[in-house]
Amino acid sequence: MITHIVLATIAGLLFSIGLFIALMNWTYVLSWYLMREHYSLLPILGGSLCAIGIAIAPLDGVRLFWPLPLLCDIGSVPLVIFALVAHWRRRK
């Protein structure tokens, strides 16, 4: 019982911190797009923390969705894909 509560607390904290970072990454992208202000993203961190939080959550049905934060955070998989495409286009 106690380990369940501790695990849920750790999962919730990791998810919350990761969600905050992922939302800030999207805020940075939107501010660049709308106002042309430049900010630095925190690549991989937000999506990874959310994914770990979901993966260690003590709810079986939730664990299935651990890859989703990596796809939704602009600083994770989308940033890697964008960087690879940009690199590929420059080489041509």
C-alpha positions as CSV (number, residue, x, y, z in Angstrom):
1,M,0.0,0.0,0.0
2,I,2.7,2.5,1.0
3,T,4.8,1.6,-2.1
4,H,1.7,2.2,-4.2
5,I,1.3,5.7,-2.8
6,V,5.0,6.5,-3.1
7,L,5.1,5.3,-6.7
8,A,2.0,7.2,-7.6
9,T,3.5,10.4,-6.0
10,I,6.8,10.0,-7.9
11,A,4.9,9.3,-11.1
12,G,2.7,12.4,-10.6
13,L,5.7,14.6,-9.8
14,L,7.6,13.4,-12.9
15,F,4.6,13.8,-15.1
16,S,3.8,17.3,-13.7
17,I,7.4,18.6,-14.2
18,G,7.6,17.1,-17.7
19,L,4.2,18.6,-18.6
20,F,5.4,22.0,-17.5
21,I,8.5,21.7,-19.6
22,A,6.6,20.4,-22.6
23,L,4.1,23.3,-22.3
24,M,7.0,25.8,-22.1
25,N,8.5,24.3,-25.2
26,W,5.2,24.9,-27.1
27,T,5.1,28.4,-25.7
28,Y,8.6,29.1,-27.0
29,V,7.6,27.8,-30.5
30,L,4.4,29.9,-30.5
31,S,6.2,33.0,-29.4
32,W,8.8,32.6,-32.2
33,Y,6.0,32.0,-34.7
34,L,3.8,34.9,-33.7
35,M,6.4,37.5,-32.5
36,R,9.7,36.3,-33.9
37,E,11.2,36.2,-30.4
38,H,13.8,33.5,-29.9
39,Y,14.0,31.2,-26.9
40,S,15.8,28.0,-26.3
41,L,13.9,24.7,-26.0
42,L,14.7,22.0,-23.5
43,P,15.0,19.2,-25.9
44,I,13.9,15.7,-24.9
45,L,13.5,16.5,-21.2
46,G,9.8,17.3,-21.0
47,G,8.6,14.4,-23.1
48,S,11.0,12.0,-21.3
49,L,9.9,13.0,-17.8
50,C,6.2,12.6,-18.8
51,A,6.9,9.3,-20.4
52,I,8.7,8.0,-17.3
53,G,5.9,9.3,-15.1
54,I,3.4,7.4,-17.1
55,A,5.5,4.3,-17.4
56,I,5.9,3.9,-13.6
57,A,2.4,4.9,-12.7
58,P,0.7,2.2,-10.7
59,L,-2.3,2.1,-13.0
60,D,-2.1,-0.7,-15.7
61,G,-4.3,1.1,-18.2
62,V,-2.2,4.3,-18.1
63,R,1.1,2.5,-18.7
64,L,0.1,1.7,-22.3
65,F,0.3,5.4,-23.2
66,W,3.9,6.1,-22.2
67,P,5.1,7.0,-25.8
68,L,2.5,9.7,-26.3
69,P,4.3,12.5,-24.4
70,L,7.4,11.9,-26.6
71,L,5.2,12.5,-29.7
72,C,3.3,15.5,-28.2
73,D,6.3,17.4,-26.8
74,I,7.7,19.6,-29.6
75,G,11.1,19.3,-28.0
76,S,11.2,15.5,-28.3
77,V,10.5,13.4,-31.4
78,P,9.2,16.3,-33.6
79,L,12.4,18.3,-32.9
80,V,14.5,15.3,-33.8
81,I,12.6,14.8,-37.1
82,F,12.8,18.5,-37.9
83,A,16.5,18.5,-37.3
84,L,17.0,15.4,-39.5
85,V,15.0,16.9,-42.3
86,A,16.8,20.2,-42.1
87,H,20.2,18.4,-42.1
88,W,19.1,16.3,-45.1
89,R,17.9,19.4,-47.0
90,R,21.2,21.3,-46.4
91,R,23.2,18.4,-47.7
92,K,21.4,18.5,-51.1
